[in-house]
Every structure is written in C-alpha cells, then in structure tokens.
Amino acid sequence: MLVQLAKLAEVKTVIATVGNLSKENYVKRLGADFVCTYDTFSEEVLQLTNDKGAEVVFDSVAGEVTTASLDCLGLYGTLVQFGNSSGSAGHFKTSDVHSSCRNIKGFSLGTTRKHRTDVLAPAAERVIELFATGKVTLPIAKIFDLSEAKMAHDLIESRAYEGKVLIKA
C-alpha cells in the first residue's frame, strides 16, 4: 500500500524492502523502482543515492532495521516509525539525529483512533476514493474461514505469501 501511495504522491524513486527477493516482482508490480532485502537495503540505498541517503524511510519492523534505516537516511531526512513487527524495539542516539538534522516521527493508528478521531474520517474517505477509482489496490493472498484462524496465522508467520491474509466470520 505504501509503495502505491508513494507513487500516487509522485515520489520519483521508491526503494522497497522485502524479507526475501522471491517477492521482488510482486513489489515491483505495485510500483517499486528497486527492491532490496532487509539485510542489504542500507548499503543499497546509499549506492543508489550516491551516498546521499534517502529523504524518507518508513520502518514498520524496528529492531535492527531501525539502525539500518538511520544508516541510510540522508541529511535532513525523516524516519517514520510505524510498527514493530520484529518484536524488538529500535534504538538510536540523540546525536544520530541532531548532528545530521534528521528527524524521527512515530505513527500508530490505534493512538490516532484514541486521541485524534477528527483526522480519521477525512483520511478514510480519501482511501475509499482511491480504492473506488482503482488508483490503489489491496492484493489478497488468501481468505480463510474463522475456523481456519490457526492456518491463517501459520501462513502469516511463514511470510510465504504475497498480499493480505484475511479471515471471514
């Protein structure tokens, strides 16, 4: 989704990360210009940007990925932290931020839903419009019945799918 939204916002170059390069073509079909693994993306971003680094990095993984994200974030760049799928917290030093004029922003839909409900309706309307007009898509990998929740969870843990895994009641 983020790749599609970046392209709609006319981001010139989108570099996406995946756990395994077997998903490279899938992510490129969604609009990514370059695809790297979590293990190599920091070095590849620096190479692709002639060592200038990225203007914005979106990190939903945290842990060591946060460190690598900062390693390839350019001067005055922004790191957007919006998840913790690794299960480990990301760490940084204040000197990593102020000496390079970079900034770090956090986002949580749950927190926004609790404290800033006024911003959700307009955002939801825009997202619905993007889906209705076909400007963004939500590829579905598999739909499970509620009785198959364990199988759905196993598939998610395996990371051997492309798209969203859904459970219907």
C-alpha positions as CSV (number, residue, x, y, z in Angstrom):
1,M,0.0,0.0,0.0
2,L,2.8,2.4,0.9
3,V,4.5,1.8,-2.4
4,Q,1.3,2.6,-4.3
5,L,0.7,5.8,-2.2
6,A,4.2,7.0,-2.7
7,K,3.8,6.6,-6.5
8,L,0.5,8.5,-6.3
9,A,2.3,11.3,-4.5
10,E,4.8,11.4,-7.4
11,V,7.8,10.2,-5.4
12,K,10.5,9.9,-8.0
13,T,12.2,6.8,-6.7
14,V,10.7,4.2,-4.4
15,I,13.1,1.6,-2.9
16,A,11.2,-1.2,-1.2
17,T,12.4,-3.8,1.2
18,V,11.3,-7.5,1.5
19,G,12.3,-10.4,3.6
20,N,13.1,-12.5,0.6
21,L,13.8,-11.5,-3.0
22,S,11.3,-14.0,-4.2
23,K,8.8,-11.2,-3.6
24,E,10.7,-8.7,-5.8
25,N,8.4,-8.9,-8.9
26,Y,5.3,-8.6,-6.7
27,V,6.6,-5.4,-5.1
28,K,7.7,-4.0,-8.5
29,R,4.3,-4.7,-9.9
30,L,2.9,-2.5,-7.1
31,G,5.2,0.3,-8.2
32,A,8.6,0.0,-6.5
33,D,11.6,1.0,-8.6
34,F,14.1,-1.0,-6.7
35,V,13.7,-3.9,-4.2
36,C,16.2,-4.9,-1.5
37,T,16.2,-7.3,1.4
38,Y,16.2,-6.1,5.0
39,D,19.8,-7.4,5.2
40,T,21.2,-5.3,2.4
41,F,18.9,-2.3,2.0
42,S,21.1,0.3,3.9
43,E,24.1,-0.3,1.6
44,E,21.9,-0.5,-1.5
45,V,20.1,2.8,-0.7
46,L,23.4,4.5,-0.2
47,Q,24.7,3.1,-3.5
48,L,21.5,4.1,-5.4
49,T,21.7,7.6,-4.0
50,N,25.4,8.2,-4.5
51,D,25.9,8.1,-0.7
52,K,23.4,10.9,-0.1
53,G,20.9,8.6,1.6
54,A,17.1,8.5,1.4
55,E,14.9,11.5,2.1
56,V,12.3,9.4,3.9
57,V,12.4,5.9,5.3
58,F,9.3,4.2,6.6
59,D,10.1,1.5,9.2
60,S,7.4,-1.0,10.3
61,V,9.9,-3.6,11.5
62,A,12.0,-1.8,14.2
63,G,14.9,-3.6,16.0
64,E,18.0,-3.7,13.8
65,V,16.1,-2.4,10.9
66,T,15.8,1.0,12.7
67,T,19.5,1.2,13.0
68,A,20.0,0.3,9.3
69,S,17.3,2.8,8.4
70,L,19.2,5.6,10.2
71,D,22.4,4.4,8.5
72,C,20.9,5.2,5.0
73,L,18.8,8.2,5.9
74,G,20.2,11.4,4.4
75,L,20.9,14.8,5.9
76,Y,17.6,16.5,6.9
77,G,15.8,13.2,6.2
78,T,12.8,11.8,8.1
79,L,12.4,8.3,9.6
80,V,8.8,7.3,10.1
81,Q,8.4,4.6,12.7
82,F,5.0,2.9,12.4
83,G,5.4,-0.6,13.5
84,N,7.3,-3.2,15.5
85,S,6.9,-6.5,13.5
86,S,10.4,-7.7,14.6
87,G,9.2,-7.7,18.2
88,S,12.3,-5.7,19.2
89,A,12.5,-2.0,19.9
90,G,14.6,0.1,17.6
91,H,17.3,2.2,19.2
92,F,19.0,5.5,18.3
93,K,21.1,8.1,20.0
94,T,20.1,11.7,20.0
95,S,23.4,12.5,18.4
96,D,22.3,10.4,15.4
97,V,19.5,12.9,14.9
98,H,20.7,16.4,15.8
99,S,24.1,16.3,14.2
100,S,22.5,15.4,10.8
101,C,19.3,17.5,11.2
102,R,17.3,14.3,10.7
103,N,14.0,13.7,12.4
104,I,12.0,10.8,13.6
105,K,8.3,10.6,13.6
106,G,6.0,7.9,15.0
107,F,2.6,6.8,13.9
108,S,0.0,4.5,15.4
109,L,-3.5,4.1,14.0
110,G,-4.6,2.9,17.5
111,T,-3.2,6.1,19.1
112,T,-4.8,8.2,16.4
113,R,-8.1,6.4,16.8
114,K,-8.0,7.1,20.6
115,H,-6.7,10.7,20.5
116,R,-7.3,12.3,17.1
117,T,-10.5,10.8,15.8
118,D,-11.2,14.1,13.9
119,V,-8.5,13.2,11.3
120,L,-9.7,9.7,10.6
121,A,-12.9,10.4,8.7
122,P,-11.3,12.6,6.0
123,A,-8.4,10.1,5.7
124,A,-10.9,7.2,5.4
125,E,-12.9,9.0,2.7
126,R,-9.8,9.6,0.7
127,V,-8.7,6.0,1.0
128,I,-12.1,4.7,-0.1
129,E,-12.0,7.1,-3.1
130,L,-8.6,5.7,-4.0
131,F,-9.9,2.1,-3.9
132,A,-13.1,3.0,-5.7
133,T,-11.2,4.6,-8.6
134,G,-8.7,1.8,-8.8
135,K,-5.8,4.1,-8.0
136,V,-4.7,1.7,-5.3
137,T,-5.4,-2.0,-4.9
138,L,-5.2,-4.4,-2.0
139,P,-4.0,-7.7,-3.3
140,I,-5.4,-10.6,-1.3
141,A,-3.2,-13.7,-0.8
142,K,-5.8,-15.9,0.7
143,I,-9.1,-15.8,2.6
144,F,-9.6,-18.2,5.5
145,D,-12.8,-19.1,7.4
146,L,-12.8,-18.2,11.1
147,S,-12.4,-21.9,11.9
148,E,-9.1,-21.8,9.9
149,A,-7.6,-19.0,12.0
150,K,-4.6,-21.1,13.0
151,M,-3.8,-21.9,9.4
152,A,-4.0,-18.2,8.6
153,H,-1.7,-17.4,11.5
154,D,0.7,-20.1,10.3
155,L,0.8,-18.6,6.8
156,I,1.4,-15.1,8.2
157,E,4.3,-16.4,10.3
158,S,5.8,-18.2,7.4
159,R,5.9,-15.0,5.4
160,A,5.4,-17.2,2.3
161,Y,2.6,-15.2,0.7
162,E,2.1,-12.0,-1.3
163,G,-0.8,-9.7,-0.4
164,K,-3.1,-9.7,2.6
165,V,-4.3,-12.7,4.6
166,L,-8.0,-12.3,5.5
167,I,-10.2,-14.2,7.9
168,K,-14.0,-14.1,7.4
169,A,-16.5,-14.9,10.1
